[in-house]
Every structure is written in structure tokens, then in C-alpha cells.
């Protein structure tokens, strides 16, 4: 079975219109296909930029977190959602905990490729 180029484009456009927010939390071992929310959400923000790359069949979601945002938390999970609160969780990942302070600005970049 082959997903056509038109089918890929429509899936990417659907993701682009639906995914609106990044969420970060302090949960551990939450990145399973059965997840419906972050384990311990702490921070949520609008997606800063969304770019479809036709050549690779992918979409790039970016979120800029400034020096005054999300400070004082040890973040270890990240998700993409469709709402400013609650909503549908599209992507979730865990990573080694990192503390966000006013000395740091983060640019988070998640690329989803449709094959």
C-alpha cells in the first residue's frame, strides 16, 4: 500500500490546522502511544511557527520560550496539542530533566514526517 503525494499533503495540512499548542511537564515515562495527556503538565504555549516541507513530506512545529517564560521548573516531557487547555494530544516525548531559568531562552523544534 502506498500513501499518495496528495494524501500526504492533505495529512500535513490537517496537522498544520489542528496542532496549535506546545505543552511541557515534569512527568517521567509518559511517552506511549496510549497517552492522552502529559504526566505532569506545567507549561503551555501557542505554537510559534508551522512549516510544511513538500520535498520531505514533513511538517516542522516550532515554539519559542523566552527568558521570562516557564522559569523554575524541571521539564522532562513535551507534547503537541490542539487546545490552550485539555485537548487532543498528538505527540508526546520524554527527555532528561532540564531546568528552565530566566538565563535561558529555548527554541523547541518538532518535525513530523509522513511516509
PyMOL commands that set and color helices and strands:
alter all, ss='L'
color gray80, all
select helices_A, chain A and resi 5-18
alter helices_A, ss='H'
color red, helices_A
select strands_A, chain A and resi 21-25+41-46+49-53+58-65+73-81+89-100+106-113
alter strands_A, ss='S'
color yellow, strands_A
deselect
rebuild
show_as cartoon
